[in-house]
Amino acid sequence: MTALLRRGSRGEAVRALQQELNRQAGAGLVDDGVFGPVTERAVKAFQRSRGLTPDGLVGPATRGALGTAPKRPAPGQGEANLCAFLDMIAFAEGTDRYGEQDGYDVLVGGELFTDFSDHPNKRVWLPAYGIHSTAAGRYQILHRYWKHYQAQLGLPDFGPASQDLYAVQQIRERRAYDDVLAGRISDAIRKCANIWASFPGAGYGQREVAERELIAFYRRKGGRLEHETGEMTA
């Protein structure tokens, strides 16, 4: 899977995007490899100019329009469902409430970190549960699992794109990926409950978010359920 770029992403892929927007659209961006609000505005302007949905998400269709990926039909609702499901995880884990990077820079408990070169591996004491935890990032990734998946997936850093790929791999391993794409979100939530402690039925003794609340948030983020119809481009 090619990593989705969006606000909060960092790295060489973002730098290449900024350079291409400067070349093709005269965006005047600083090619610093940080997908911030200025880059997001430039992406939306480019998408409008090409007849794409101006959502600021750089997926296959936007890459195709930029000429940075092979031309292929615009993605359907499946990709939008996946993005909405990832947003839903961040909502459930509570990381989207902190900082200005959509939760990618959040340690368990709400403290922020700034170095994305690797997992911060900071042990945080959680008095409510009587444990230490190294959970970090948008999807509250534990350090002991991160190192395995970093090697398996060839992830270069702990930046947003790497965190997204980690989360997608977790969804795949729970055999929930096809459910997410198809909009079978109740099934996907159930299958992933042992990965994210905030999902209903996780059973870790932590705060669990009700399924109806998760699905309502998922739909607000553009996800659709299996019985619903419609296509999106991103």
Sequence and secondary structure as in RCSB ss.txt:
>XXXX:A:sequence
MTALLRRGSRGEAVRALQQELNRQAGAGLVDDGVFGPVTERAVKAFQRSRGLTPDGLVGPATRGALGTAPKRPAP
GQGEANLCAFLDMIAFAEGTDRYGEQDGYDVLVGGELFTDFSDHPNKRVWLPAYGIHSTAAGRYQILHRYWKHYQ
AQLGLPDFGPASQDLYAVQQIRERRAYDDVLAGRISDAIRKCANIWASFPGAGYGQREVAERELIAFYRRKGGRL
EHETGEMTA
>XXXX:A:secstr
    B TT BSHHHHHHHHHHHHHH      SSB  HHHHHHHHHHHHHTT   SS B HHHHHHHTSS      
 HHHHHHHHHHHHHHHHHTGGGSTTTTTTTBBTTS B    SS     EEETTTTEEE  BTTTTB HHHHHHHH
HHHT  SSSHHHHHHHHHHHHHHTT HHHHHHT HHHHHHHTTTT TTSTT  SSS    HHHHHHHHHHTT   
TT       
